[in-house]
Amino acid sequence: MKNNILDQKFLNLIGIAKRAGKIVTGEDIILNSIKKNKVHFLLIASDTGSSVYKKI
């Protein structure tokens, strides 16, 4: 039960950040943001390909 509440709070936080325009998606955009030191937190999906994972 407690784990579900934490999961929901985390998803709510991601939703707020997305609506605020603070989330970046897409390989090229993410790499450019990293180079410009604009990334503060990075989530990588578990099904991300190894080549993309190595680039990031």
N, C-alpha and C positions, 0 to 999 in steps of 0.2 A: 504494500500500500504506500509506504513512504517513498519507495523508489519511483512509483508512478507520479507522485506529486512533484518530485524533483525533476523528472523527465518533462512534465508539463510546464513547469516554471522555466526550464531551459528553453523549450520550444517557444514559449511566450516571449522570452528575451530575444530570441533570434527573430521572431516576427516583428517586434518593436524596432530592432536594428534595421531590418529590411525596409519597413515603412519609412524610416528616417533616412534611407539612402546610404546607409553605412556598410552594406554588404556588397561584395564584389564577387561575381561568378564568371567562370570561363578561364581556360588555361592562360591565354595570352594576356588578358586583363590582370589576372592575378600575378603573373610574372612581372608585368610592368609595375604594378603596385609594390611588389616586393623590392624591386630595384630602386624605387623612389622612397623607400622606407615609410610607406603609408600603411603597412600591414601590422596590426597589433595582436591579432589572434587569427590562427588559421585552422580550419577544420578540413580534414581530408577524408573522403568517403572510403569505407573499407573495400569497395570494389573498384577503386582507382587503379588504372593500369600502371605497371611497373615503370614504363618510360616517363609518364607524367610525374609519378612519385619521385623519380630521380631528378627531374628538372627542378621540381619545387624544393 
